[in-house]
Each structure stands twice: as C-alpha cells, then as structure tokens.
Amino acid sequence: QVQLVESGGGLVQPGGSLRLSCQVSGLILDYYAIGWFRQAAGKEREGVSCVTSTDGVDYADSVKGRFTIFRDNAKSTVYLQMNNLKAEDTAVYYCATERRYVGCTLRPHAAGYQHWGQGTQVTVSS
C-alpha cells in the first residue's frame, strides 16, 4: 500500500518560516519525482515545487527565492522549506509522486501523479 503523509503545517506570521515534510511508504522513492502542490480556498490546485529522481528542482514563479525543496531517499521523505511566508501562501499543501526518470512537472493534473497525501494546512496571518 502506497501512502504519503504530509506534516509540518500550522499558523505563522507573514515573514515567518515553516518546513513541510512528506513521508512516503510503499514504493522505492529513488524512482520517483515528487511534487508539492497547494490549494487555497476558492482557487484551483497549483504546483509549488518538484524534485526529480536525480535531485533536479523546479519552482513556481511565486515562490522562487523563498521556498526550497529537497529529498532524503534514505528516510523516504521530501521536504519543503518555506521562508518569508506571505498571506497568499495560505493553502492546504499536498505532496504527490510521479514515476519518471527525467525531470518533473508542476502540472497537478498530470497523469503521472497517481499518489497523493492528505494535505497539511498552512495559514499565514497576523
């Protein structure tokens, strides 16, 4: 059984930092790209960041310079370090796996993203 569990969400003030974790079980993480996505209230789900099986990374323009994605295959965990958080970062954050050998995609509806976590709430507010 494949399972993804996000954690690390919470309430932070603008300018604050938060680190999200995505722990994956039931598959060999080395063979997968991992994406982080978010969905704010009333908005469509959007890609935030992704990391390839060979540690290549991509970021949405809105988070470049503020967020960092990295993976620890030995711990079957992918992290999203979020710095200088803004109110518009408020959303439920999800991680998902994509079995591919080259690159990764920020398109949340890509067919390759077949396993998703339950999400963790991030709220940025004063």
C-alpha positions, 0 to 999 in steps of 0.5 A: 500500500502506497501512502504519503503523509504530509506534516509540518503545517500550522499558523505563522506570521507573514515573514515567518518560516515553516518546513513541510515534510512528506513521508512516503511508504510503499514504493522505492522513492529513488524512482520517483519525482515528487511534487508539492502542490497547494490549494487555497480556498476558492482557487484551483490546485497549483504546483509549488515545487518538484524534485526529480529522481536525480535531485533536479528542482523546479519552482513556481514563479511565486515562490522562487527565492523563498521556498526550497525543496529537497529529498532524503531517499534514505528516510523516504521523505521530501521536504519543503522549506518555506521562508518569508511566508506571505498571506497568499501562501495560505493553502492546504499543501499536498505532496504527490509522486510521479514515476519518471526518470527525467525531470518533473512537472508542476502540472497537478493534473498530470497523469503521472501523479497517481499518489497523493497525501492528505494535505497539511494546512498552512495559514499565514496571518497576523 
